[in-house]
Amino acid sequence: MKWRKLGRIFDPGRHGLPHGCSGFAQAPQALVFDDFVRIYFSTRFREPDGKYLSHIAYVDMKKDFRDIIGVSTHTVIPLGKLGCFDEHGIFPMNVVRHGQVIYGYTSGVNRRVSVPADGAIGLAVSRDDGRTFQRAGDGPVLAPSLHEPCIVVDPFVKIVEGTFHMWYVFGLGWKRGAPDAAPDRVYKIGHATSPDGIRWSKEEGRQILADRLGEDECQALPTVIALGSRHHMFFCYRQTFDFRTNRDRAYRIGHAWSDDLVSWTRADGEMALDVTPGDWDADMLCYPHAFACDDQTYLLYNGNEFGRHGFGLAVLEP
């Protein structure tokens, strides 16, 4: 599986962003139209106290992925109400067509006292081709539970033979690398199904991917695409501690395959996509999103500093 990098296709520093946001274009997610591709991403507004609020924006691009048609000037979806699961940000949002509407599955962020944040997954619906989304309700459709105690986020939804499948991230808990260090979370990828995209049944606490870096490996942002008769998952993974500035412990993109959408075989060695020394993605590769467009298979991804400098694109060679 050989991926050819096409370079960075969007730099948020070169474009005006809505809601006073600046920098960051994290977790890009594609929605393909007849003559262009809309790519949603999370950007950030910095509050006076230095904390961030994550908002959803999008960029429309021609299908050559070189020419930008425009960047959203409005808030795609407002943040949640006071005290709700998505009060302090949405990062990321996955979009899927369902009949005449577009479902947006949001990762809502809310701040905590003892740890930085918690999260859950919400549902919003667009009836204007994805320009704006309205919440189905103020609460989440998937949230922490008995054996998934925190940070249920990063949904990717795919409708297969009338059944909604969601791959998502669930937290096992928080740990400290040293007694006086700030806590960091450990999270894995899980699976849930639904008859309607609203009522979900999850395989409570089942980690569907084997660890490569040990039991404290963090796995994030799964995306699934069919290539031939086999399903392929791309995701990112890293060490729990010292991953922000140590490139050897930072995110890389992993790969797994499945014939039934339930059991997955990890095969990172088949990925053939790695960092590029001296470039915008020299230190990490993270937040992948696979999609098909005009008989080609593409992979969007972020590079250094978790998407501060935008996102790039790779194409799967025949």
C-alpha positions, 0 to 999 in steps of 0.5 A: 500500500503505497501512498504518494504525498501531494504536500500541504494543501491548506495552511490556516495562517494564510486565510481568514477564519470565522469566529475570530479563530486563528491557526490550526486546521485539525482533523480534516474530514471530506465531503465530496460534491459533484464538482468540488470537495468540502473539507471540514476541520477544527480551528481555535479561538484563544480566550484572554486567559490563554485557553482555547475554544475549538470551532468547526470551519470548512474549506471548499477546494476544486478536485485538483486539490490545488485551487481553493474556492473559498473558506467558510466565513460563518460558524458551521455549528455553535458551541454547546450551551452552558454546562453541556458536553460540548460547551468548550469546543468541537474537535473533530466533526465527522460528516456522512450523507443520509438521504437528503440530509447530512449528519454531523457527528461531533466530538464535544469538549468540556473542561474539568478541574482535576484533568484538562477536559472530558468529551462525548459524541453528539449528532447535528443535522444539515439541510443546506448541503453542509453549510450549517448544522443544527443539533439533534439535541443538547446531549450526546448520542454516545458518552462515557459509561461503566467500562469506558469511563472518560473521553468518548470522542473521535467518531467515524460513521459509515453506513453499510447495508442499512446499518450505521457503524461507528468507530470511535475513541474511548478513554481508559483513564488518566495517568501521570508520567511523574508525581508532579506532572500534568495528567495525560489520558490513555485511549483506545478505538472501539466500535458501535452500531445503530439502526438509525444513527441516533440510538447506538449499541457499543461493544462496551470496553472492547479494544478492537486494535492490538497495541504496538507500543504497549498497553499505554499506547494511545489510538485516535481518530479512526477512518474506514474505507473499502478497497476491493472486498476488504475494509481498511482502517487508518488511525494515529497512535502515540506514546502516552507521555512526552509526545508533544515535543519528542518526535520519537514518541509523537503520533504516526499513522497506523493501518488495520484491515477487516473482512467483517467490520468487527475483527481487525488485523493490525498491519502498520507495516503496509502503510508506507507513509511516514514523516518528511525530514525538514518539512511541515510534517517532519515531527508527526503525522496525525488525524488521518481521514480516508475518502474516495474521489473520482476513482482515486483514494486519498488520505488527509492528515495533519503534521507538526503540532497537531495541525497548527500549520494545516493539513496535507494530502496523500493519494494511494498509488494503483 
